[in-house]
Amino acid sequence: MIPEFPEFASVSLELRAEVMEYIHRDPPAVSEMAFTNMFAWRRTYPVEVSRRGDALYVLAHGSEDRVFSCPPVGAPDAAEAAREMCGYLRGRDQEPLLMRLPRGMAEHLADDGFQTEEDRPNWDYVYRVVDLAELTGRNYEKKRNRINKCLAEHECAYLTLTPDLFDEVLHLQTEWCDLRNCEFSPGLVSEDLAIREGLEHYEALELLGGVVFADGRLAAFTIGEAMSPRTAVVHFEKADPSVDGLYQLVNQQFCEHELKAFEFVNREQDLGNEGLRRAKKSYHPHHMVEKYIARPGPGMV
């Protein structure tokens, strides 16, 4: 069982069902609070959980041994929970810090005396599934052209991702990492580990995935999960860069075939990367999930 506050336990598959009970009662908006993100990245960024009445408290370990509180899940009073977590962090000789807070919660904390600031690199991009599946209208003309070029130049086929395709997915992931010298990038090494964790526990995590074969070989894959009854989230997406239009194709096909039951798809953040930001904006998000950082204000205990 998840221990009672102030005790914490590391996120594990054994705790998934209990964590998901809290998430189902209070579905998160921020992508970091999806269970797979908490679990798959845990070797690089460990996550701990504790229960406090009807609330789930979540601690995340960032770079340079920094520990911070994530948004409390299901807390009847977010400000009270935030004050409690700040006191706990001080007891661990950590800066009292809350991160990845959605805007509404950040505004509530500001009213309570917390100092808040935008965390723009971590804002999530959220799209209507139907927009990405159909790509209709002038806004998506370039996307349609790239897909049509891909289909004209290559024999492509989409399949739902199933365990019999995992070896080929890992082969593509290895090739992709070799092209980008992943071993010299801590972020890409961490992502590679997270992808492999996701595949290893694919069914237990209840993931959704799709692949595209181009000219007889698996050349693209995407993996996500349900965040709420209305919103899915995409965690990983990779394609052979030598096949023009393949990223656009796997995105469109995944939305068309796997996400029909959802209204929205969260495609996570741009991390401040300008190229990634342009790419995400080019799909015309329906809205952004704004995230904030909060610290106790002057005079707060």
Secondary structure in CASP SS format (residue, H / E / C, confidence):
PFRMAT SS
TARGET T0000
AUTHOR 0000-0000-0000
METHOD secondary structure of the structure
MODEL  1
M C 1.00
I C 1.00
P C 1.00
E E 1.00
F C 1.00
P C 1.00
E C 1.00
F C 1.00
A E 1.00
S E 1.00
V C 1.00
S C 1.00
L H 1.00
E H 1.00
L H 1.00
R H 1.00
A H 1.00
E H 1.00
V H 1.00
M H 1.00
E H 1.00
Y H 1.00
I H 1.00
H H 1.00
R H 1.00
D C 1.00
P C 1.00
P C 1.00
A C 1.00
V C 1.00
S H 1.00
E H 1.00
M H 1.00
A C 1.00
F H 1.00
T H 1.00
N H 1.00
M H 1.00
F H 1.00
A H 1.00
W C 1.00
R C 1.00
R C 1.00
T C 1.00
Y C 1.00
P C 1.00
V E 1.00
E E 1.00
V E 1.00
S E 1.00
R E 1.00
R E 1.00
G C 1.00
D C 1.00
A E 1.00
L E 1.00
Y E 1.00
V E 1.00
L E 1.00
A E 1.00
H E 1.00
G C 1.00
S H 1.00
E H 1.00
D H 1.00
R C 1.00
V E 1.00
F E 1.00
S E 1.00
C C 1.00
P C 1.00
P C 1.00
V E 1.00
G C 1.00
A C 1.00
P C 1.00
D C 1.00
A H 1.00
A H 1.00
E H 1.00
A H 1.00
A H 1.00
R H 1.00
E H 1.00
M H 1.00
C H 1.00
G H 1.00
Y H 1.00
L H 1.00
R H 1.00
G H 1.00
R C 1.00
D C 1.00
Q C 1.00
E C 1.00
P C 1.00
L C 1.00
L E 1.00
M E 1.00
R E 1.00
L E 1.00
P E 1.00
R H 1.00
G H 1.00
M H 1.00
A H 1.00
E H 1.00
H H 1.00
L H 1.00
A H 1.00
D H 1.00
D C 1.00
G C 1.00
F C 1.00
Q E 1.00
T E 1.00
E E 1.00
E E 1.00
D C 1.00
R H 1.00
P H 1.00
N H 1.00
W C 1.00
D E 1.00
Y E 1.00
V E 1.00
Y E 1.00
R E 1.00
V H 1.00
V H 1.00
D H 1.00
L H 1.00
A H 1.00
E H 1.00
L C 1.00
T C 1.00
G C 1.00
R H 1.00
N H 1.00
Y H 1.00
E H 1.00
K H 1.00
K H 1.00
R H 1.00
N H 1.00
R H 1.00
I H 1.00
N H 1.00
K H 1.00
C H 1.00
L H 1.00
A H 1.00
E H 1.00
H C 1.00
E C 1.00
C E 1.00
A E 1.00
Y E 1.00
L E 1.00
T E 1.00
L C 1.00
T C 1.00
P H 1.00
D H 1.00
L H 1.00
F H 1.00
D H 1.00
E H 1.00
V H 1.00
L H 1.00
H H 1.00
L H 1.00
Q H 1.00
T H 1.00
E H 1.00
W H 1.00
C H 1.00
D H 1.00
L H 1.00
R C 1.00
N C 1.00
C H 1.00
E H 1.00
F H 1.00
S C 1.00
P H 1.00
G H 1.00
L H 1.00
V H 1.00
S H 1.00
E H 1.00
D H 1.00
L H 1.00
A H 1.00
I H 1.00
R H 1.00
E H 1.00
G H 1.00
L H 1.00
E H 1.00
H C 1.00
Y C 1.00
E C 1.00
A C 1.00
L C 1.00
E C 1.00
L C 1.00
L E 1.00
G E 1.00
G E 1.00
V E 1.00
V E 1.00
F E 1.00
A E 1.00
D C 1.00
G C 1.00
R E 1.00
L E 1.00
A E 1.00
A E 1.00
F E 1.00
T E 1.00
I E 1.00
G E 1.00
E E 1.00
A E 1.00
M C 1.00
S C 1.00
P C 1.00
R C 1.00
T E 1.00
A E 1.00
V E 1.00
V E 1.00
H E 1.00
F E 1.00
E E 1.00
K E 1.00
A E 1.00
D C 1.00
P C 1.00
S C 1.00
V C 1.00
D C 1.00
G C 1.00
L H 1.00
Y H 1.00
Q H 1.00
L H 1.00
V H 1.00
N H 1.00
Q H 1.00
Q H 1.00
F H 1.00
C H 1.00
E H 1.00
H H 1.00
E H 1.00
L C 1.00
K C 1.00
A C 1.00
F C 1.00
E C 1.00
F E 1.00
V E 1.00
N E 1.00
R C 1.00
E C 1.00
Q C 1.00
D C 1.00
L C 1.00
G C 1.00
N C 1.00
E H 1.00
G H 1.00
L H 1.00
R H 1.00
R H 1.00
A H 1.00
K H 1.00
K H 1.00
S C 1.00
Y C 1.00
H C 1.00
P C 1.00
H C 1.00
H E 1.00
M E 1.00
V E 1.00
E C 1.00
K E 1.00
Y E 1.00
I E 1.00
A E 1.00
R E 1.00
P C 1.00
G C 1.00
P C 1.00
G C 1.00
M C 1.00
V C 1.00
END
